[in-house]
Amino acid sequence: MKALSKLYNYIRCIPKTLLFNFSYLPFKQAIKLPVIVSHRTQFLNRKGCIVVPKNAKTGKIKLGFGQVQVADASYSRFIWSLEKNGSVTFGHNVRIGTGSKLFVSGALSIGDNVNFSGETSITCQKQIDISEGCLVSWRTLFMDTDFHEIINNDGVCLNPDKPIFIGESVWVCANSTILKGVSIGAHSIVSASANVVSSFEGNNIIGGNPAKVIGSMENKTFCM
């Protein structure tokens, strides 16, 4: 029964999957359907451009699928909003789960083998780079902007947008927030409900509000 339900959902995704691939990709890439898009997806803006690996296999980039305990998969929508000047670059084997929301007018890059479990929000007005092998849990927020400018008397913006960089094999746990200007080094863990407003070197465990180093990943491993 579960297998039939899964098959049914994949059949329902065909119209939006075709629309997505043939809107964004050259015909020779689009015909392979490297990106599959859930039928529960809402396209707010379908502009800009996307880049996928030339040899990407069919259905290895998944948008809006899966299930997490905090979302009703029957109603949880995946939101795609890519503005005219925005771009999204996907690596191999990328999954952005159910209920996630992407608002991109800058440059968003997601590396190979990155998995967002669901209910993630990404707001990219400048640049966000998420390196290969990262695991991102539910209800996380990545935001490289304040959404508004603060201008001083000389007309200078005091809070410009700043890029976010996440190194390889970083585990971002549930309910975490990563704000503009943050760089997190490889093989780190961002603990649940952390509010990350400054940068950290690799091999650290980061937690708290504001986040600080609470442990080390030196000589330790975790399963993705």
Contacts in CASP RR format, 6 or more apart in sequence:
PFRMAT RR
TARGET T0000
AUTHOR 0000-0000-0000
METHOD contacts of the structure
MODEL  1
MKALSKLYNYIRCIPKTLLFNFSYLPFKQAIKLPVIVSHRTQFLNRKGCI
VVPKNAKTGKIKLGFGQVQVADASYSRFIWSLEKNGSVTFGHNVRIGTGS
KLFVSGALSIGDNVNFSGETSITCQKQIDISEGCLVSWRTLFMDTDFHEI
INNDGVCLNPDKPIFIGESVWVCANSTILKGVSIGAHSIVSASANVVSSF
EGNNIIGGNPAKVIGSMENKTFCM
9 38 0 8 1.000
9 39 0 8 1.000
9 65 0 8 1.000
10 36 0 8 1.000
12 39 0 8 1.000
13 36 0 8 1.000
13 37 0 8 1.000
13 38 0 8 1.000
13 39 0 8 1.000
15 39 0 8 1.000
16 37 0 8 1.000
16 38 0 8 1.000
16 39 0 8 1.000
16 41 0 8 1.000
16 43 0 8 1.000
17 33 0 8 1.000
17 35 0 8 1.000
17 36 0 8 1.000
17 37 0 8 1.000
18 33 0 8 1.000
19 37 0 8 1.000
19 43 0 8 1.000
19 46 0 8 1.000
20 35 0 8 1.000
20 37 0 8 1.000
20 46 0 8 1.000
20 63 0 8 1.000
21 29 0 8 1.000
21 30 0 8 1.000
21 33 0 8 1.000
21 34 0 8 1.000
21 35 0 8 1.000
22 30 0 8 1.000
23 46 0 8 1.000
24 30 0 8 1.000
24 49 0 8 1.000
24 50 0 8 1.000
25 34 0 8 1.000
25 35 0 8 1.000
25 50 0 8 1.000
25 52 0 8 1.000
29 52 0 8 1.000
29 54 0 8 1.000
29 56 0 8 1.000
32 56 0 8 1.000
32 57 0 8 1.000
32 58 0 8 1.000
33 58 0 8 1.000
33 59 0 8 1.000
34 52 0 8 1.000
34 53 0 8 1.000
34 56 0 8 1.000
34 57 0 8 1.000
34 58 0 8 1.000
34 59 0 8 1.000
34 60 0 8 1.000
34 61 0 8 1.000
35 50 0 8 1.000
35 52 0 8 1.000
35 59 0 8 1.000
35 61 0 8 1.000
35 62 0 8 1.000
35 63 0 8 1.000
35 90 0 8 1.000
36 59 0 8 1.000
36 61 0 8 1.000
36 62 0 8 1.000
36 63 0 8 1.000
36 65 0 8 1.000
37 63 0 8 1.000
37 64 0 8 1.000
37 78 0 8 1.000
37 80 0 8 1.000
38 63 0 8 1.000
38 64 0 8 1.000
38 65 0 8 1.000
38 78 0 8 1.000
38 98 0 8 1.000
40 64 0 8 1.000
40 75 0 8 1.000
40 76 0 8 1.000
40 77 0 8 1.000
40 78 0 8 1.000
40 98 0 8 1.000
40 99 0 8 1.000
41 63 0 8 1.000
41 64 0 8 1.000
41 77 0 8 1.000
41 78 0 8 1.000
41 79 0 8 1.000
41 80 0 8 1.000
42 77 0 8 1.000
42 78 0 8 1.000
42 79 0 8 1.000
42 80 0 8 1.000
43 80 0 8 1.000
43 81 0 8 1.000
44 79 0 8 1.000
44 80 0 8 1.000
44 81 0 8 1.000
44 103 0 8 1.000
45 80 0 8 1.000
45 81 0 8 1.000
45 82 0 8 1.000
45 83 0 8 1.000
46 80 0 8 1.000
46 82 0 8 1.000
47 82 0 8 1.000
47 83 0 8 1.000
47 84 0 8 1.000
47 86 0 8 1.000
48 82 0 8 1.000
48 83 0 8 1.000
48 84 0 8 1.000
48 85 0 8 1.000
48 86 0 8 1.000
48 87 0 8 1.000
49 86 0 8 1.000
49 87 0 8 1.000
49 88 0 8 1.000
50 82 0 8 1.000
50 87 0 8 1.000
50 88 0 8 1.000
50 89 0 8 1.000
50 90 0 8 1.000
51 87 0 8 1.000
51 88 0 8 1.000
51 89 0 8 1.000
51 90 0 8 1.000
52 61 0 8 1.000
52 89 0 8 1.000
52 90 0 8 1.000
52 91 0 8 1.000
53 90 0 8 1.000
53 91 0 8 1.000
53 92 0 8 1.000
56 90 0 8 1.000
56 91 0 8 1.000
56 92 0 8 1.000
57 92 0 8 1.000
60 92 0 8 1.000
60 93 0 8 1.000
60 94 0 8 1.000
61 90 0 8 1.000
61 91 0 8 1.000
61 93 0 8 1.000
61 94 0 8 1.000
61 95 0 8 1.000
62 94 0 8 1.000
62 95 0 8 1.000
62 96 0 8 1.000
62 97 0 8 1.000
63 78 0 8 1.000
63 80 0 8 1.000
63 96 0 8 1.000
63 97 0 8 1.000
63 100 0 8 1.000
64 78 0 8 1.000
64 96 0 8 1.000
64 97 0 8 1.000
64 98 0 8 1.000
64 99 0 8 1.000
64 100 0 8 1.000
64 118 0 8 1.000
65 95 0 8 1.000
65 97 0 8 1.000
65 98 0 8 1.000
66 73 0 8 1.000
66 97 0 8 1.000
66 98 0 8 1.000
66 118 0 8 1.000
67 73 0 8 1.000
67 98 0 8 1.000
68 97 0 8 1.000
68 98 0 8 1.000
68 117 0 8 1.000
68 118 0 8 1.000
68 119 0 8 1.000
68 138 0 8 1.000
69 138 0 8 1.000
70 119 0 8 1.000
70 138 0 8 1.000
70 139 0 8 1.000
71 98 0 8 1.000
71 99 0 8 1.000
71 118 0 8 1.000
71 119 0 8 1.000
71 138 0 8 1.000
73 98 0 8 1.000
76 98 0 8 1.000
76 99 0 8 1.000
76 119 0 8 1.000
77 99 0 8 1.000
78 96 0 8 1.000
78 97 0 8 1.000
78 98 0 8 1.000
78 99 0 8 1.000
78 100 0 8 1.000
78 101 0 8 1.000
79 99 0 8 1.000
79 100 0 8 1.000
79 101 0 8 1.000
79 102 0 8 1.000
79 103 0 8 1.000
80 102 0 8 1.000
81 101 0 8 1.000
81 102 0 8 1.000
81 103 0 8 1.000
81 104 0 8 1.000
82 88 0 8 1.000
82 102 0 8 1.000
82 104 0 8 1.000
82 105 0 8 1.000
83 104 0 8 1.000
83 105 0 8 1.000
83 106 0 8 1.000
85 105 0 8 1.000
85 106 0 8 1.000
86 104 0 8 1.000
86 105 0 8 1.000
86 106 0 8 1.000
86 107 0 8 1.000
86 108 0 8 1.000
87 104 0 8 1.000
87 106 0 8 1.000
87 107 0 8 1.000
87 108 0 8 1.000
88 102 0 8 1.000
88 104 0 8 1.000
88 108 0 8 1.000
88 109 0 8 1.000
88 110 0 8 1.000
89 107 0 8 1.000
89 108 0 8 1.000
89 109 0 8 1.000
89 110 0 8 1.000
89 111 0 8 1.000
90 110 0 8 1.000
90 111 0 8 1.000
91 110 0 8 1.000
91 111 0 8 1.000
91 112 0 8 1.000
91 114 0 8 1.000
91 132 0 8 1.000
92 111 0 8 1.000
92 112 0 8 1.000
92 113 0 8 1.000
93 112 0 8 1.000
93 113 0 8 1.000
93 114 0 8 1.000
94 110 0 8 1.000
94 111 0 8 1.000
94 112 0 8 1.000
94 113 0 8 1.000
94 114 0 8 1.000
94 115 0 8 1.000
95 114 0 8 1.000
95 115 0 8 1.000
95 116 0 8 1.000
96 102 0 8 1.000
96 110 0 8 1.000
96 116 0 8 1.000
96 118 0 8 1.000
96 120 0 8 1.000
97 116 0 8 1.000
97 117 0 8 1.000
97 118 0 8 1.000
97 119 0 8 1.000
97 120 0 8 1.000
98 118 0 8 1.000
98 119 0 8 1.000
99 118 0 8 1.000
99 119 0 8 1.000
100 116 0 8 1.000
100 118 0 8 1.000
100 119 0 8 1.000
100 120 0 8 1.000
100 121 0 8 1.000
100 122 0 8 1.000
101 120 0 8 1.000
101 121 0 8 1.000
101 122 0 8 1.000
102 108 0 8 1.000
102 122 0 8 1.000
102 124 0 8 1.000
103 121 0 8 1.000
103 122 0 8 1.000
103 123 0 8 1.000
103 124 0 8 1.000
104 122 0 8 1.000
104 123 0 8 1.000
104 124 0 8 1.000
105 124 0 8 1.000
105 125 0 8 1.000
106 124 0 8 1.000
106 125 0 8 1.000
106 126 0 8 1.000
106 127 0 8 1.000
107 124 0 8 1.000
107 126 0 8 1.000
107 127 0 8 1.000
107 128 0 8 1.000
108 122 0 8 1.000
108 124 0 8 1.000
108 127 0 8 1.000
108 128 0 8 1.000
109 127 0 8 1.000
109 128 0 8 1.000
109 129 0 8 1.000
109 130 0 8 1.000
110 130 0 8 1.000
111 130 0 8 1.000
111 131 0 8 1.000
111 132 0 8 1.000
111 133 0 8 1.000
111 134 0 8 1.000
112 132 0 8 1.000
112 133 0 8 1.000
113 132 0 8 1.000
113 133 0 8 1.000
113 224 0 8 1.000
114 130 0 8 1.000
114 132 0 8 1.000
114 133 0 8 1.000
114 134 0 8 1.000
114 135 0 8 1.000
114 136 0 8 1.000
115 133 0 8 1.000
115 134 0 8 1.000
115 135 0 8 1.000
115 136 0 8 1.000
115 224 0 8 1.000
116 136 0 8 1.000
116 140 0 8 1.000
117 135 0 8 1.000
117 136 0 8 1.000
117 137 0 8 1.000
117 138 0 8 1.000
118 138 0 8 1.000
118 139 0 8 1.000
119 138 0 8 1.000
119 139 0 8 1.000
119 140 0 8 1.000
120 136 0 8 1.000
120 138 0 8 1.000
120 139 0 8 1.000
120 140 0 8 1.000
120 141 0 8 1.000
120 142 0 8 1.000
121 140 0 8 1.000
121 141 0 8 1.000
121 142 0 8 1.000
121 143 0 8 1.000
122 128 0 8 1.000
122 141 0 8 1.000
122 142 0 8 1.000
122 143 0 8 1.000
123 141 0 8 1.000
123 142 0 8 1.000
123 143 0 8 1.000
123 144 0 8 1.000
123 145 0 8 1.000
123 147 0 8 1.000
124 142 0 8 1.000
124 144 0 8 1.000
125 144 0 8 1.000
125 145 0 8 1.000
125 161 0 8 1.000
126 144 0 8 1.000
126 145 0 8 1.000
126 161 0 8 1.000
126 162 0 8 1.000
126 163 0 8 1.000
126 180 0 8 1.000
127 144 0 8 1.000
127 163 0 8 1.000
127 164 0 8 1.000
128 142 0 8 1.000
128 144 0 8 1.000
128 163 0 8 1.000
128 164 0 8 1.000
128 165 0 8 1.000
129 163 0 8 1.000
129 164 0 8 1.000
129 165 0 8 1.000
129 166 0 8 1.000
130 136 0 8 1.000
130 142 0 8 1.000
130 166 0 8 1.000
130 167 0 8 1.000
131 165 0 8 1.000
131 166 0 8 1.000
131 167 0 8 1.000
131 168 0 8 1.000
131 169 0 8 1.000
131 170 0 8 1.000
131 186 0 8 1.000
132 168 0 8 1.000
132 169 0 8 1.000
133 168 0 8 1.000
133 169 0 8 1.000
133 224 0 8 1.000
134 166 0 8 1.000
134 167 0 8 1.000
134 168 0 8 1.000
134 169 0 8 1.000
134 170 0 8 1.000
134 171 0 8 1.000
134 172 0 8 1.000
135 170 0 8 1.000
135 171 0 8 1.000
135 172 0 8 1.000
135 224 0 8 1.000
136 172 0 8 1.000
137 171 0 8 1.000
137 172 0 8 1.000
137 173 0 8 1.000
137 174 0 8 1.000
137 176 0 8 1.000
137 192 0 8 1.000
138 174 0 8 1.000
138 175 0 8 1.000
139 174 0 8 1.000
139 175 0 8 1.000
140 172 0 8 1.000
140 174 0 8 1.000
140 175 0 8 1.000
140 176 0 8 1.000
140 177 0 8 1.000
140 178 0 8 1.000
141 176 0 8 1.000
141 177 0 8 1.000
141 178 0 8 1.000
142 164 0 8 1.000
142 178 0 8 1.000
143 177 0 8 1.000
143 178 0 8 1.000
143 179 0 8 1.000
143 180 0 8 1.000
144 161 0 8 1.000
144 162 0 8 1.000
144 163 0 8 1.000
144 164 0 8 1.000
144 179 0 8 1.000
144 180 0 8 1.000
144 181 0 8 1.000
145 161 0 8 1.000
145 180 0 8 1.000
146 159 0 8 1.000
146 161 0 8 1.000
146 180 0 8 1.000
149 157 0 8 1.000
149 159 0 8 1.000
149 160 0 8 1.000
150 157 0 8 1.000
150 158 0 8 1.000
150 159 0 8 1.000
151 157 0 8 1.000
151 158 0 8 1.000
152 158 0 8 1.000
161 180 0 8 1.000
162 180 0 8 1.000
162 181 0 8 1.000
163 180 0 8 1.000
163 181 0 8 1.000
164 178 0 8 1.000
164 179 0 8 1.000
164 180 0 8 1.000
164 181 0 8 1.000
164 182 0 8 1.000
164 183 0 8 1.000
165 182 0 8 1.000
165 183 0 8 1.000
165 184 0 8 1.000
166 172 0 8 1.000
166 178 0 8 1.000
166 183 0 8 1.000
166 184 0 8 1.000
166 185 0 8 1.000
167 184 0 8 1.000
167 185 0 8 1.000
167 186 0 8 1.000
167 188 0 8 1.000
167 202 0 8 1.000
168 186 0 8 1.000
168 187 0 8 1.000
169 186 0 8 1.000
169 187 0 8 1.000
169 224 0 8 1.000
170 184 0 8 1.000
170 185 0 8 1.000
170 186 0 8 1.000
170 187 0 8 1.000
170 188 0 8 1.000
170 189 0 8 1.000
170 190 0 8 1.000
171 188 0 8 1.000
171 189 0 8 1.000
171 190 0 8 1.000
171 222 0 8 1.000
171 224 0 8 1.000
172 178 0 8 1.000
172 190 0 8 1.000
173 189 0 8 1.000
173 190 0 8 1.000
173 191 0 8 1.000
173 192 0 8 1.000
173 193 0 8 1.000
173 194 0 8 1.000
174 192 0 8 1.000
174 193 0 8 1.000
175 192 0 8 1.000
175 193 0 8 1.000
176 190 0 8 1.000
176 191 0 8 1.000
176 192 0 8 1.000
176 193 0 8 1.000
176 194 0 8 1.000
176 195 0 8 1.000
176 196 0 8 1.000
177 194 0 8 1.000
177 195 0 8 1.000
177 196 0 8 1.000
178 184 0 8 1.000
178 190 0 8 1.000
178 196 0 8 1.000
179 195 0 8 1.000
179 196 0 8 1.000
179 197 0 8 1.000
181 199 0 8 1.000
182 196 0 8 1.000
182 197 0 8 1.000
182 198 0 8 1.000
182 199 0 8 1.000
183 199 0 8 1.000
183 200 0 8 1.000
184 190 0 8 1.000
184 196 0 8 1.000
184 199 0 8 1.000
184 200 0 8 1.000
184 202 0 8 1.000
184 206 0 8 1.000
185 200 0 8 1.000
185 201 0 8 1.000
185 202 0 8 1.000
185 203 0 8 1.000
185 204 0 8 1.000
186 202 0 8 1.000
186 203 0 8 1.000
187 202 0 8 1.000
187 203 0 8 1.000
187 217 0 8 1.000
188 200 0 8 1.000
188 202 0 8 1.000
188 203 0 8 1.000
188 204 0 8 1.000
188 205 0 8 1.000
188 206 0 8 1.000
188 217 0 8 1.000
189 204 0 8 1.000
189 205 0 8 1.000
189 206 0 8 1.000
189 217 0 8 1.000
189 222 0 8 1.000
190 196 0 8 1.000
190 206 0 8 1.000
190 207 0 8 1.000
190 211 0 8 1.000
191 205 0 8 1.000
191 206 0 8 1.000
191 207 0 8 1.000
191 208 0 8 1.000
191 214 0 8 1.000
193 208 0 8 1.000
193 209 0 8 1.000
194 206 0 8 1.000
194 207 0 8 1.000
194 208 0 8 1.000
194 209 0 8 1.000
194 211 0 8 1.000
195 208 0 8 1.000
195 209 0 8 1.000
195 210 0 8 1.000
195 211 0 8 1.000
196 206 0 8 1.000
196 207 0 8 1.000
196 210 0 8 1.000
196 211 0 8 1.000
197 210 0 8 1.000
197 211 0 8 1.000
198 210 0 8 1.000
198 211 0 8 1.000
200 206 0 8 1.000
200 211 0 8 1.000
200 213 0 8 1.000
202 217 0 8 1.000
203 216 0 8 1.000
203 217 0 8 1.000
203 218 0 8 1.000
204 213 0 8 1.000
204 215 0 8 1.000
204 216 0 8 1.000
204 217 0 8 1.000
205 213 0 8 1.000
205 214 0 8 1.000
205 215 0 8 1.000
205 216 0 8 1.000
205 217 0 8 1.000
206 212 0 8 1.000
206 213 0 8 1.000
206 214 0 8 1.000
207 214 0 8 1.000
208 214 0 8 1.000
END
